[in-house]
Each structure stands twice: as structure tokens, then as C-alpha cells.
Amino acid sequence: MPSSSESSDSAGAASAGGRRLAPSTLALIAVTGTSALATDTYIAALPAMRDSLQTSDTLVQLTLTACIGGLALGQLVVGPISDARGRRRIIVAATIAFTIAGVVCALSTSVVLMIVARLAQGFAAGAGASVGRAVVTDTFEGRRAAAKFGTLTAVSLIGPVAGPAIGGLLLPFGGWRAIFWFLAVVGVLMTVAALAGIPETLPADRRRPGGLRQLLARSGELLRHRPFITPVAVQCLVTCGFFIYIGGSSIVLQTDLRLTPAAYTVVFATDAATMIGGSLLYRAFVMRLGPEVLRRIAFTIASVAVLALLAVALLAAPRVAPLPAVWICLAVMTFGLGGYLPSNSAIAQREGRRYAGTASALSGGLPFLAGALTTPLTGLLGAQTVLVMAIGMSAFFVLAIALAVAGRSRGSGALAEGPADG
């Protein structure tokens, strides 16, 4: 017999007609999208933080690494727990933790405390994003779920683009601490949105209780389920290729192509804008075409663009590749990824919806972790030319293509179960 708290949670997941209440899209955006601001809103303030905390460039950059690591860990750890404990309370706890971490960052007087607080802030942001995606899987199915993932992806892509601009605006008025006070306020708004707009979407009778052994067993079952793990593995490879661009583009474009920092910012902003555009276009067509068709189209566009970049660099060697061609290839690649990421996420969540929280953790956390681990390769490869960067990106995309083709030719048993009303 369920406890009173479980009964309350279950009641919150259903309306009078017995159907689960749909969470507010605005609330989901607040929880899963605005947390993306945590990563790089303070990038422009790193030198000021270094001087204020009387530390080194290496240690102050560790605050960014800690946040990225926390984002990956938050998704991988908390997503599976939500399958056993429910969604709402965990999301609210994550938003409160995000707020507290922002306050600690703003009040920090040492770089060690800042690193710990940034790890906690990233963990909370990752937890909210992971469980937020599970809420979508609980509540919607089919193309409606795919459309929701498109909306959330578009907003989450805006965060990293808008973040540095917001930080740059706040820095002259309140210094680097003002940026973290801003993030604390964002956390308060996230908490209010979660309390007001996200009901419990996982009733007690659909939860998967158990300890660590059961959590690992659920993860293992998903990892063995080919229709789930194949798109996740392909996205890991795609993300690795993309992160070689993220980690190396600043050095490559400013060293090899001799762009000024301002010109590089324009190129990077263009790529970000096309990525958001691809995500919005996906959102517009997914109800008509479905995520499978759009994923195939978007993946093809991104892959062709990366291979075209390699061809451009090879044809230009030993001279420098022409900027217009490089710029177009990168913009087309990010446009394709803007459609690929939400469609692949929707398909992976659909295939793993029996354990939606665990599926969200793996489909979001593993690619993020793989990409983060790949970023140092740009330094190890000596990626200071377009050609070296293009070779690294192409290698991962070719592997992704091979895995996608191999996975398409094989089937596997069902693991579906637990579709939402909708």
C-alpha cells in the first residue's frame, strides 16, 4: 500500500478524468533551458575573478571544468533516481540547490570554494535538465513528445549564446559577483516555475524502487537495448566531433585564418544562430514528418558539411583554406546539428521510456561526457590549422555514419512500455 506522500504525488499526476496533467511548457523551459546559462555566462569575468580571488589562470578555469563535470554527473546520477523517487520533488530540490550554489559563488572569497560551488551548480543544472526531459517522456508520446524536445533544445541552445552577452553587460555594473547573483535569481525563478507548473508525472504505481543494484540493472538493460543505445552511441560520436570544433575553433580561426577576436565572435555567433535555426525548423516540421525522417535529413546535412570542410582544407593545402568556404561548412554543420540533436533525443527517450529518468540520464549525460573528454584532443593533436581540426571532426563523423548504418540493419527486442497519455 503506498504511503500518503506517494498517494499525494500520484494524485498530482492525474486530473479528474484520470489523465496526467501536462506540465507547463514555460516551466519546462525554465528548468531545462535556463540552466544552460550556468556554463558560460561568466566567461568574460574570468580575468576579474582571477585577480579578485588572487589565484592563477589554471585554477580559475577549473571553475568552468567543475561546472561541466557537474552537468554530466547530475544527469547520470539523478536521472535514474527519479525513476524510483518521482520527478517533481527532485526537480524542485535541484532548482533550490542551483539557487544556493549561485549565492555561494557570489559570496566566495577563495577559488577552492568557488570550484566546489560551481561543481554543485553544474550538478543541480544537470539534474534539472535530465529529470525535465523525463517529465516530457512521462506526459507526451510520439510526435507531440518530439515537438516538445524540439522546443527545449532550441531554448537550451540559446542559453550558451546569450550567456556571455548577459555576463558582459553585468560585469561593468557589479563586477563578476553580479553575474552569480543573477544566476541565483534565475534559480529562484526556476524554483517558482517548477512549483507552479510541473506536477508529479510519475505515479507511485509506475515507479521503479530499489537501491544501487537496481539502478545499475536498469542502466544495464537500457545499454543492452539496441534501439536505445545505438542512437545514444551515434550521438556520442557526433558530439565528440562537434566538441573538437568547440575546443579548437578559437585557436584555429584566429591563428590559421588570422581572424581578429571580434571577427571570430561573428563567425561563432553565426554558427550558433544557424544551430538554433535548425532546431526551430525541426520544431516546425516534426508533427508532419516525424523525428525519424528529420533525424536522417539533419544527420546527412551535418555529415556532408563536415566532410566538405575536410575536402576544402585538403584542396587548399599547403595554403590556408579560404574563410568563406570554411565559414559556410561550419554554419551548415551546426544547422544540421540543430535538427539532429532534438530528433535523436526524442527517439532515444521513446525507446527507453520504461525507465524514462535513466534513459534521459544516459542519452543526455553520456554524449556530454564524451564531448567534454574529447575537448583536450584539440590541444594534443596540435589543432592550429583548419586541416587538422577537419581531420579530427571527420574521423568521429565517419565513425558515427558507420555505426548509424550498422544499427539500422539490425533490430532488437522491445523495452518500450509505459507510454504517456497524449
TORKOL-4160 file (C-alpha; in steps of 0.2 Angstrom, whole numbers, padded with zeros to 4 digits, m for minus):
422
<pt num="1" X="0000" Y="0000" Z="0000"/>
<pt num="2" X="0008" Y="0017" Z="m0005"/>
<pt num="3" X="0012" Y="0030" Z="0008"/>
<pt num="4" X="0002" Y="0046" Z="0010"/>
<pt num="5" X="0016" Y="0055" Z="0001"/>
<pt num="6" X="0016" Y="0043" Z="m0014"/>
<pt num="7" X="m0003" Y="0045" Z="m0015"/>
<pt num="8" X="m0001" Y="0063" Z="m0015"/>
<pt num="9" X="0012" Y="0063" Z="m0029"/>
<pt num="10" X="0001" Y="0051" Z="m0039"/>
<pt num="11" X="m0014" Y="0062" Z="m0037"/>
<pt num="12" X="m0004" Y="0077" Z="m0043"/>
<pt num="13" X="0000" Y="0067" Z="m0058"/>
<pt num="14" X="m0018" Y="0065" Z="m0063"/>
<pt num="15" X="m0033" Y="0076" Z="m0067"/>
<pt num="16" X="m0051" Y="0072" Z="m0063"/>
<pt num="17" X="m0053" Y="0062" Z="m0079"/>
<pt num="18" X="m0038" Y="0051" Z="m0074"/>
<pt num="19" X="m0026" Y="0058" Z="m0086"/>
<pt num="20" X="m0009" Y="0065" Z="m0081"/>
<pt num="21" X="m0009" Y="0084" Z="m0080"/>
<pt num="22" X="0003" Y="0091" Z="m0093"/>
<pt num="23" X="0017" Y="0101" Z="m0087"/>
<pt num="24" X="0018" Y="0119" Z="m0092"/>
<pt num="25" X="0030" Y="0121" Z="m0107"/>
<pt num="26" X="0036" Y="0138" Z="m0099"/>
<pt num="27" X="0040" Y="0129" Z="m0083"/>
<pt num="28" X="0050" Y="0115" Z="m0093"/>
<pt num="29" X="0059" Y="0128" Z="m0102"/>
<pt num="30" X="0064" Y="0137" Z="m0086"/>
<pt num="31" X="0070" Y="0121" Z="m0078"/>
<pt num="32" X="0079" Y="0113" Z="m0093"/>
<pt num="33" X="0084" Y="0128" Z="m0104"/>
<pt num="34" X="0089" Y="0142" Z="m0092"/>
<pt num="35" X="0101" Y="0131" Z="m0083"/>
<pt num="36" X="0112" Y="0131" Z="m0098"/>
<pt num="37" X="0116" Y="0149" Z="m0093"/>
<pt num="38" X="0126" Y="0142" Z="m0079"/>
<pt num="39" X="0140" Y="0136" Z="m0090"/>
<pt num="40" X="0147" Y="0151" Z="m0098"/>
<pt num="41" X="0138" Y="0167" Z="m0093"/>
<pt num="42" X="0154" Y="0172" Z="m0083"/>
<pt num="43" X="0167" Y="0168" Z="m0096"/>
<pt num="44" X="0171" Y="0187" Z="m0099"/>
<pt num="45" X="0173" Y="0189" Z="m0080"/>
<pt num="46" X="0187" Y="0175" Z="m0078"/>
<pt num="47" X="0202" Y="0188" Z="m0078"/>
<pt num="48" X="0192" Y="0198" Z="m0065"/>
<pt num="49" X="0189" Y="0183" Z="m0054"/>
<pt num="50" X="0207" Y="0178" Z="m0055"/>
<pt num="51" X="0213" Y="0195" Z="m0049"/>
<pt num="52" X="0199" Y="0196" Z="m0036"/>
<pt num="53" X="0202" Y="0179" Z="m0029"/>
<pt num="54" X="0221" Y="0181" Z="m0031"/>
<pt num="55" X="0223" Y="0164" Z="m0040"/>
<pt num="56" X="0230" Y="0158" Z="m0056"/>
<pt num="57" X="0223" Y="0156" Z="m0074"/>
<pt num="58" X="0223" Y="0137" Z="m0072"/>
<pt num="59" X="0213" Y="0137" Z="m0056"/>
<pt num="60" X="0200" Y="0150" Z="m0061"/>
<pt num="61" X="0197" Y="0139" Z="m0077"/>
<pt num="62" X="0194" Y="0124" Z="m0066"/>
<pt num="63" X="0178" Y="0133" Z="m0061"/>
<pt num="64" X="0172" Y="0130" Z="m0078"/>
<pt num="65" X="0178" Y="0112" Z="m0079"/>
<pt num="66" X="0170" Y="0109" Z="m0062"/>
<pt num="67" X="0153" Y="0115" Z="m0069"/>
<pt num="68" X="0154" Y="0105" Z="m0085"/>
<pt num="69" X="0159" Y="0090" Z="m0075"/>
<pt num="70" X="0144" Y="0093" Z="m0063"/>
<pt num="71" X="0132" Y="0095" Z="m0078"/>
<pt num="72" X="0137" Y="0077" Z="m0084"/>
<pt num="73" X="0137" Y="0069" Z="m0067"/>
<pt num="74" X="0120" Y="0077" Z="m0062"/>
<pt num="75" X="0112" Y="0070" Z="m0077"/>
<pt num="76" X="0120" Y="0052" Z="m0075"/>
<pt num="77" X="0116" Y="0051" Z="m0056"/>
<pt num="78" X="0100" Y="0060" Z="m0053"/>
<pt num="79" X="0090" Y="0054" Z="m0069"/>
<pt num="80" X="0090" Y="0036" Z="m0063"/>
<pt num="81" X="0085" Y="0041" Z="m0045"/>
<pt num="82" X="0069" Y="0050" Z="m0052"/>
<pt num="83" X="0063" Y="0033" Z="m0059"/>
<pt num="84" X="0062" Y="0027" Z="m0041"/>
<pt num="85" X="0058" Y="0043" Z="m0032"/>
<pt num="86" X="0047" Y="0053" Z="m0044"/>
<pt num="87" X="0050" Y="0069" Z="m0054"/>
<pt num="88" X="0043" Y="0084" Z="m0045"/>
<pt num="89" X="0052" Y="0084" Z="m0029"/>
<pt num="90" X="0068" Y="0081" Z="m0037"/>
<pt num="91" X="0066" Y="0095" Z="m0049"/>
<pt num="92" X="0061" Y="0107" Z="m0035"/>
<pt num="93" X="0076" Y="0101" Z="m0025"/>
<pt num="94" X="0088" Y="0104" Z="m0040"/>
<pt num="95" X="0082" Y="0121" Z="m0043"/>
<pt num="96" X="0084" Y="0126" Z="m0025"/>
<pt num="97" X="0102" Y="0119" Z="m0025"/>
<pt num="98" X="0105" Y="0129" Z="m0041"/>
<pt num="99" X="0100" Y="0144" Z="m0032"/>
<pt num="100" X="0110" Y="0141" Z="m0016"/>
<pt num="101" X="0126" Y="0137" Z="m0026"/>
<pt num="102" X="0124" Y="0153" Z="m0036"/>
<pt num="103" X="0123" Y="0163" Z="m0019"/>
<pt num="104" X="0139" Y="0154" Z="m0013"/>
<pt num="105" X="0148" Y="0158" Z="m0029"/>
<pt num="106" X="0143" Y="0176" Z="m0027"/>
<pt num="107" X="0150" Y="0176" Z="m0009"/>
<pt num="108" X="0165" Y="0166" Z="m0012"/>
<pt num="109" X="0182" Y="0173" Z="m0006"/>
<pt num="110" X="0193" Y="0158" Z="m0012"/>
<pt num="111" X="0195" Y="0149" Z="m0028"/>
<pt num="112" X="0193" Y="0132" Z="m0019"/>
<pt num="113" X="0176" Y="0137" Z="m0013"/>
<pt num="114" X="0171" Y="0143" Z="m0030"/>
<pt num="115" X="0176" Y="0127" Z="m0038"/>
<pt num="116" X="0166" Y="0117" Z="m0026"/>
<pt num="117" X="0151" Y="0128" Z="m0028"/>
<pt num="118" X="0152" Y="0128" Z="m0047"/>
<pt num="119" X="0153" Y="0109" Z="m0046"/>
<pt num="120" X="0137" Y="0109" Z="m0036"/>
<pt num="121" X="0129" Y="0122" Z="m0048"/>
<pt num="122" X="0133" Y="0111" Z="m0063"/>
<pt num="123" X="0126" Y="0095" Z="m0054"/>
<pt num="124" X="0110" Y="0104" Z="m0050"/>
<pt num="125" X="0108" Y="0111" Z="m0068"/>
<pt num="126" X="0111" Y="0093" Z="m0075"/>
<pt num="127" X="0099" Y="0085" Z="m0063"/>
<pt num="128" X="0085" Y="0098" Z="m0068"/>
<pt num="129" X="0088" Y="0095" Z="m0086"/>
<pt num="130" X="0089" Y="0076" Z="m0085"/>
<pt num="131" X="0073" Y="0075" Z="m0075"/>
<pt num="132" X="0064" Y="0088" Z="m0085"/>
<pt num="133" X="0067" Y="0078" Z="m0101"/>
<pt num="134" X="0059" Y="0063" Z="m0091"/>
<pt num="135" X="0044" Y="0073" Z="m0087"/>
<pt num="136" X="0041" Y="0076" Z="m0106"/>
<pt num="137" X="0043" Y="0057" Z="m0109"/>
<pt num="138" X="0030" Y="0053" Z="m0095"/>
<pt num="139" X="0017" Y="0065" Z="m0102"/>
<pt num="140" X="0019" Y="0065" Z="m0121"/>
<pt num="141" X="0022" Y="0052" Z="m0134"/>
<pt num="142" X="0025" Y="0051" Z="m0152"/>
<pt num="143" X="0027" Y="0067" Z="m0162"/>
<pt num="144" X="0020" Y="0078" Z="m0148"/>
<pt num="145" X="0035" Y="0072" Z="m0137"/>
<pt num="146" X="0047" Y="0075" Z="m0152"/>
<pt num="147" X="0040" Y="0093" Z="m0154"/>
<pt num="148" X="0042" Y="0096" Z="m0135"/>
<pt num="149" X="0060" Y="0090" Z="m0136"/>
<pt num="150" X="0062" Y="0102" Z="m0151"/>
<pt num="151" X="0056" Y="0117" Z="m0141"/>
<pt num="152" X="0068" Y="0113" Z="m0126"/>
<pt num="153" X="0083" Y="0110" Z="m0137"/>
<pt num="154" X="0080" Y="0127" Z="m0146"/>
<pt num="155" X="0079" Y="0136" Z="m0129"/>
<pt num="156" X="0094" Y="0126" Z="m0122"/>
<pt num="157" X="0105" Y="0132" Z="m0137"/>
<pt num="158" X="0100" Y="0150" Z="m0134"/>
<pt num="159" X="0107" Y="0149" Z="m0117"/>
<pt num="160" X="0126" Y="0147" Z="m0121"/>
<pt num="161" X="0124" Y="0160" Z="m0134"/>
<pt num="162" X="0116" Y="0173" Z="m0124"/>
<pt num="163" X="0125" Y="0169" Z="m0108"/>
<pt num="164" X="0142" Y="0178" Z="m0112"/>
<pt num="165" X="0132" Y="0193" Z="m0118"/>
<pt num="166" X="0122" Y="0194" Z="m0102"/>
<pt num="167" X="0138" Y="0192" Z="m0092"/>
<pt num="168" X="0147" Y="0205" Z="m0102"/>
<pt num="169" X="0133" Y="0218" Z="m0099"/>
<pt num="170" X="0133" Y="0214" Z="m0080"/>
<pt num="171" X="0151" Y="0215" Z="m0077"/>
<pt num="172" X="0154" Y="0234" Z="m0078"/>
<pt num="173" X="0140" Y="0237" Z="m0066"/>
<pt num="174" X="0143" Y="0224" Z="m0052"/>
<pt num="175" X="0159" Y="0215" Z="m0056"/>
<pt num="176" X="0160" Y="0196" Z="m0058"/>
<pt num="177" X="0149" Y="0193" Z="m0042"/>
<pt num="178" X="0134" Y="0202" Z="m0050"/>
<pt num="179" X="0134" Y="0188" Z="m0063"/>
<pt num="180" X="0132" Y="0174" Z="m0050"/>
<pt num="181" X="0119" Y="0185" Z="m0041"/>
<pt num="182" X="0110" Y="0185" Z="m0057"/>
<pt num="183" X="0111" Y="0166" Z="m0058"/>
<pt num="184" X="0104" Y="0165" Z="m0041"/>
<pt num="185" X="0089" Y="0175" Z="m0046"/>
<pt num="186" X="0087" Y="0163" Z="m0061"/>
<pt num="187" X="0087" Y="0149" Z="m0049"/>
<pt num="188" X="0073" Y="0157" Z="m0039"/>
<pt num="189" X="0063" Y="0159" Z="m0055"/>
<pt num="190" X="0066" Y="0141" Z="m0059"/>
<pt num="191" X="0060" Y="0135" Z="m0042"/>
<pt num="192" X="0044" Y="0146" Z="m0044"/>
<pt num="193" X="0041" Y="0139" Z="m0061"/>
<pt num="194" X="0044" Y="0121" Z="m0055"/>
<pt num="195" X="0032" Y="0123" Z="m0041"/>
<pt num="196" X="0019" Y="0131" Z="m0051"/>
<pt num="197" X="0020" Y="0122" Z="m0067"/>
<pt num="198" X="0027" Y="0105" Z="m0065"/>
<pt num="199" X="0015" Y="0092" Z="m0057"/>
<pt num="200" X="0021" Y="0074" Z="m0052"/>
<pt num="201" X="0021" Y="0065" Z="m0069"/>
<pt num="202" X="0027" Y="0048" Z="m0062"/>
<pt num="203" X="0013" Y="0040" Z="m0052"/>
<pt num="204" X="0018" Y="0028" Z="m0037"/>
<pt num="205" X="0012" Y="0013" Z="m0047"/>
<pt num="206" X="0024" Y="0016" Z="m0061"/>
<pt num="207" X="0040" Y="0020" Z="m0051"/>
<pt num="208" X="0055" Y="0008" Z="m0050"/>
<pt num="209" X="0060" Y="0007" Z="m0032"/>
<pt num="210" X="0076" Y="m0001" Z="m0027"/>
<pt num="211" X="0094" Y="0003" Z="m0022"/>
<pt num="212" X="0110" Y="0005" Z="m0031"/>
<pt num="213" X="0110" Y="m0013" Z="m0038"/>
<pt num="214" X="0093" Y="m0010" Z="m0046"/>
<pt num="215" X="0098" Y="0007" Z="m0053"/>
<pt num="216" X="0113" Y="m0001" Z="m0061"/>
<pt num="217" X="0102" Y="m0015" Z="m0068"/>
<pt num="218" X="0090" Y="m0003" Z="m0076"/>
<pt num="219" X="0105" Y="0006" Z="m0084"/>
<pt num="220" X="0112" Y="m0011" Z="m0090"/>
<pt num="221" X="0095" Y="m0016" Z="m0098"/>
<pt num="222" X="0095" Y="0001" Z="m0107"/>
<pt num="223" X="0113" Y="m0001" Z="m0113"/>
<pt num="224" X="0109" Y="m0018" Z="m0120"/>
<pt num="225" X="0094" Y="m0012" Z="m0129"/>
<pt num="226" X="0100" Y="m0009" Z="m0147"/>
<pt num="227" X="0086" Y="0003" Z="m0152"/>
<pt num="228" X="0091" Y="0014" Z="m0137"/>
<pt num="229" X="0109" Y="0013" Z="m0136"/>
<pt num="230" X="0113" Y="0014" Z="m0155"/>
<pt num="231" X="0106" Y="0032" Z="m0156"/>
<pt num="232" X="0115" Y="0037" Z="m0140"/>
<pt num="233" X="0131" Y="0030" Z="m0146"/>
<pt num="234" X="0130" Y="0039" Z="m0163"/>
<pt num="235" X="0126" Y="0055" Z="m0154"/>
<pt num="236" X="0142" Y="0052" Z="m0143"/>
<pt num="237" X="0152" Y="0051" Z="m0158"/>
<pt num="238" X="0144" Y="0066" Z="m0166"/>
<pt num="239" X="0146" Y="0076" Z="m0150"/>
<pt num="240" X="0165" Y="0072" Z="m0150"/>
<pt num="241" X="0167" Y="0078" Z="m0167"/>
<pt num="242" X="0157" Y="0094" Z="m0163"/>
<pt num="243" X="0167" Y="0097" Z="m0147"/>
<pt num="244" X="0183" Y="0096" Z="m0157"/>
<pt num="245" X="0176" Y="0111" Z="m0166"/>
<pt num="246" X="0171" Y="0120" Z="m0150"/>
<pt num="247" X="0188" Y="0117" Z="m0142"/>
<pt num="248" X="0199" Y="0121" Z="m0157"/>
<pt num="249" X="0189" Y="0134" Z="m0167"/>
<pt num="250" X="0195" Y="0149" Z="m0157"/>
<pt num="251" X="0214" Y="0145" Z="m0160"/>
<pt num="252" X="0212" Y="0138" Z="m0177"/>
<pt num="253" X="0202" Y="0153" Z="m0184"/>
<pt num="254" X="0212" Y="0166" Z="m0176"/>
<pt num="255" X="0229" Y="0158" Z="m0179"/>
<pt num="256" X="0227" Y="0149" Z="m0196"/>
<pt num="257" X="0214" Y="0161" Z="m0204"/>
<pt num="258" X="0221" Y="0176" Z="m0194"/>
<pt num="259" X="0204" Y="0182" Z="m0188"/>
<pt num="260" X="0203" Y="0195" Z="m0175"/>
<pt num="261" X="0194" Y="0191" Z="m0159"/>
<pt num="262" X="0179" Y="0202" Z="m0165"/>
<pt num="263" X="0178" Y="0193" Z="m0182"/>
<pt num="264" X="0179" Y="0176" Z="m0173"/>
<pt num="265" X="0165" Y="0181" Z="m0162"/>
<pt num="266" X="0154" Y="0185" Z="m0178"/>
<pt num="267" X="0159" Y="0168" Z="m0185"/>
<pt num="268" X="0154" Y="0158" Z="m0169"/>
<pt num="269" X="0138" Y="0168" Z="m0167"/>
<pt num="270" X="0133" Y="0164" Z="m0185"/>
<pt num="271" X="0136" Y="0146" Z="m0182"/>
<pt num="272" X="0126" Y="0147" Z="m0165"/>
<pt num="273" X="0112" Y="0156" Z="m0175"/>
<pt num="274" X="0111" Y="0143" Z="m0188"/>
<pt num="275" X="0110" Y="0129" Z="m0175"/>
<pt num="276" X="0096" Y="0137" Z="m0167"/>
<pt num="277" X="0088" Y="0140" Z="m0184"/>
<pt num="278" X="0089" Y="0121" Z="m0187"/>
<pt num="279" X="0081" Y="0117" Z="m0171"/>
<pt num="280" X="0067" Y="0129" Z="m0174"/>
<pt num="281" X="0064" Y="0122" Z="m0192"/>
<pt num="282" X="0064" Y="0104" Z="m0184"/>
<pt num="283" X="0050" Y="0110" Z="m0172"/>
<pt num="284" X="0040" Y="0117" Z="m0186"/>
<pt num="285" X="0041" Y="0101" Z="m0197"/>
<pt num="286" X="0041" Y="0087" Z="m0184"/>
<pt num="287" X="0022" Y="0085" Z="m0182"/>
<pt num="288" X="0021" Y="0082" Z="m0201"/>
<pt num="289" X="0036" Y="0072" Z="m0205"/>
<pt num="290" X="0041" Y="0063" Z="m0188"/>
<pt num="291" X="0058" Y="0063" Z="m0179"/>
<pt num="292" X="0065" Y="0048" Z="m0189"/>
<pt num="293" X="0064" Y="0057" Z="m0206"/>
<pt num="294" X="0070" Y="0073" Z="m0199"/>
<pt num="295" X="0085" Y="0065" Z="m0190"/>
<pt num="296" X="0090" Y="0056" Z="m0206"/>
<pt num="297" X="0090" Y="0073" Z="m0215"/>
<pt num="298" X="0098" Y="0083" Z="m0202"/>
<pt num="299" X="0112" Y="0070" Z="m0199"/>
<pt num="300" X="0115" Y="0069" Z="m0218"/>
<pt num="301" X="0117" Y="0088" Z="m0219"/>
<pt num="302" X="0129" Y="0089" Z="m0204"/>
<pt num="303" X="0140" Y="0075" Z="m0210"/>
<pt num="304" X="0141" Y="0081" Z="m0228"/>
<pt num="305" X="0146" Y="0098" Z="m0221"/>
<pt num="306" X="0160" Y="0091" Z="m0210"/>
<pt num="307" X="0167" Y="0080" Z="m0225"/>
<pt num="308" X="0166" Y="0096" Z="m0236"/>
<pt num="309" X="0176" Y="0105" Z="m0223"/>
<pt num="310" X="0189" Y="0092" Z="m0225"/>
<pt num="311" X="0189" Y="0092" Z="m0244"/>
<pt num="312" X="0191" Y="0111" Z="m0243"/>
<pt num="313" X="0206" Y="0110" Z="m0232"/>
<pt num="314" X="0214" Y="0096" Z="m0242"/>
<pt num="315" X="0212" Y="0105" Z="m0258"/>
<pt num="316" X="0219" Y="0121" Z="m0251"/>
<pt num="317" X="0234" Y="0113" Z="m0243"/>
<pt num="318" X="0248" Y="0118" Z="m0240"/>
<pt num="319" X="0239" Y="0135" Z="m0242"/>
<pt num="320" X="0227" Y="0142" Z="m0229"/>
<pt num="321" X="0209" Y="0136" Z="m0233"/>
<pt num="322" X="0198" Y="0151" Z="m0239"/>
<pt num="323" X="0187" Y="0159" Z="m0225"/>
<pt num="324" X="0171" Y="0159" Z="m0234"/>
<pt num="325" X="0171" Y="0141" Z="m0238"/>
<pt num="326" X="0176" Y="0136" Z="m0220"/>
<pt num="327" X="0163" Y="0148" Z="m0213"/>
<pt num="328" X="0149" Y="0140" Z="m0224"/>
<pt num="329" X="0154" Y="0122" Z="m0220"/>
<pt num="330" X="0154" Y="0126" Z="m0201"/>
<pt num="331" X="0137" Y="0135" Z="m0202"/>
<pt num="332" X="0129" Y="0121" Z="m0212"/>
<pt num="333" X="0136" Y="0108" Z="m0200"/>
<pt num="334" X="0128" Y="0117" Z="m0185"/>
<pt num="335" X="0112" Y="0120" Z="m0194"/>
<pt num="336" X="0111" Y="0101" Z="m0197"/>
<pt num="337" X="0115" Y="0098" Z="m0178"/>
<pt num="338" X="0101" Y="0109" Z="m0173"/>
<pt num="339" X="0089" Y="0097" Z="m0181"/>
<pt num="340" X="0098" Y="0081" Z="m0177"/>
<pt num="341" X="0100" Y="0084" Z="m0158"/>
<pt num="342" X="0082" Y="0085" Z="m0153"/>
<pt num="343" X="0076" Y="0072" Z="m0165"/>
<pt num="344" X="0089" Y="0059" Z="m0159"/>
<pt num="345" X="0084" Y="0064" Z="m0141"/>
<pt num="346" X="0066" Y="0061" Z="m0144"/>
<pt num="347" X="0069" Y="0044" Z="m0152"/>
<pt num="348" X="0081" Y="0038" Z="m0138"/>
<pt num="349" X="0068" Y="0044" Z="m0125"/>
<pt num="350" X="0054" Y="0035" Z="m0134"/>
<pt num="351" X="0064" Y="0018" Z="m0134"/>
<pt num="352" X="0069" Y="0020" Z="m0116"/>
<pt num="353" X="0053" Y="0026" Z="m0109"/>
<pt num="354" X="0050" Y="0011" Z="m0097"/>
<pt num="355" X="0064" Y="0020" Z="m0087"/>
<pt num="356" X="0062" Y="0037" Z="m0093"/>
<pt num="357" X="0074" Y="0045" Z="m0080"/>
<pt num="358" X="0088" Y="0033" Z="m0083"/>
<pt num="359" X="0085" Y="0035" Z="m0102"/>
<pt num="360" X="0087" Y="0054" Z="m0100"/>
<pt num="361" X="0102" Y="0052" Z="m0089"/>
<pt num="362" X="0111" Y="0041" Z="m0102"/>
<pt num="363" X="0105" Y="0050" Z="m0118"/>
<pt num="364" X="0110" Y="0067" Z="m0111"/>
<pt num="365" X="0124" Y="0063" Z="m0099"/>
<pt num="366" X="0135" Y="0051" Z="m0110"/>
<pt num="367" X="0136" Y="0062" Z="m0125"/>
<pt num="368" X="0140" Y="0077" Z="m0114"/>
<pt num="369" X="0153" Y="0067" Z="m0105"/>
<pt num="370" X="0161" Y="0060" Z="m0121"/>
<pt num="371" X="0162" Y="0078" Z="m0129"/>
<pt num="372" X="0170" Y="0085" Z="m0113"/>
<pt num="373" X="0183" Y="0071" Z="m0113"/>
<pt num="374" X="0186" Y="0075" Z="m0132"/>
<pt num="375" X="0189" Y="0093" Z="m0130"/>
<pt num="376" X="0208" Y="0091" Z="m0124"/>
<pt num="377" X="0211" Y="0082" Z="m0140"/>
<pt num="378" X="0212" Y="0098" Z="m0149"/>
<pt num="379" X="0227" Y="0103" Z="m0139"/>
<pt num="380" X="0235" Y="0085" Z="m0140"/>
<pt num="381" X="0233" Y="0085" Z="m0159"/>
<pt num="382" X="0240" Y="0102" Z="m0161"/>
<pt num="383" X="0225" Y="0108" Z="m0169"/>
<pt num="384" X="0230" Y="0125" Z="m0175"/>
<pt num="385" X="0225" Y="0123" Z="m0193"/>
<pt num="386" X="0209" Y="0120" Z="m0202"/>
<pt num="387" X="0215" Y="0104" Z="m0209"/>
<pt num="388" X="0220" Y="0096" Z="m0193"/>
<pt num="389" X="0203" Y="0101" Z="m0185"/>
<pt num="390" X="0194" Y="0095" Z="m0200"/>
<pt num="391" X="0203" Y="0078" Z="m0199"/>
<pt num="392" X="0198" Y="0076" Z="m0181"/>
<pt num="393" X="0180" Y="0081" Z="m0184"/>
<pt num="394" X="0178" Y="0070" Z="m0199"/>
<pt num="395" X="0185" Y="0054" Z="m0190"/>
<pt num="396" X="0172" Y="0055" Z="m0177"/>
<pt num="397" X="0158" Y="0059" Z="m0190"/>
<pt num="398" X="0163" Y="0044" Z="m0201"/>
<pt num="399" X="0163" Y="0033" Z="m0186"/>
<pt num="400" X="0145" Y="0039" Z="m0182"/>
<pt num="401" X="0139" Y="0036" Z="m0200"/>
<pt num="402" X="0146" Y="0018" Z="m0200"/>
<pt num="403" X="0138" Y="0015" Z="m0183"/>
<pt num="404" X="0121" Y="0023" Z="m0189"/>
<pt num="405" X="0121" Y="0012" Z="m0204"/>
<pt num="406" X="0126" Y="m0004" Z="m0195"/>
<pt num="407" X="0112" Y="m0001" Z="m0182"/>
<pt num="408" X="0099" Y="0002" Z="m0195"/>
<pt num="409" X="0101" Y="m0015" Z="m0202"/>
<pt num="410" X="0099" Y="m0024" Z="m0185"/>
<pt num="411" X="0083" Y="m0025" Z="m0174"/>
<pt num="412" X="0081" Y="m0029" Z="m0156"/>
<pt num="413" X="0068" Y="m0034" Z="m0143"/>
<pt num="414" X="0056" Y="m0022" Z="m0135"/>
<pt num="415" X="0059" Y="m0012" Z="m0120"/>
<pt num="416" X="0045" Y="0002" Z="m0123"/>
<pt num="417" X="0031" Y="0001" Z="m0110"/>
<pt num="418" X="0024" Y="0015" Z="m0100"/>
<pt num="419" X="0019" Y="0027" Z="m0114"/>
<pt num="420" X="0011" Y="0043" Z="m0108"/>
<pt num="421" X="m0006" Y="0049" Z="m0112"/>
<pt num="422" X="m0006" Y="0061" Z="m0125"/>
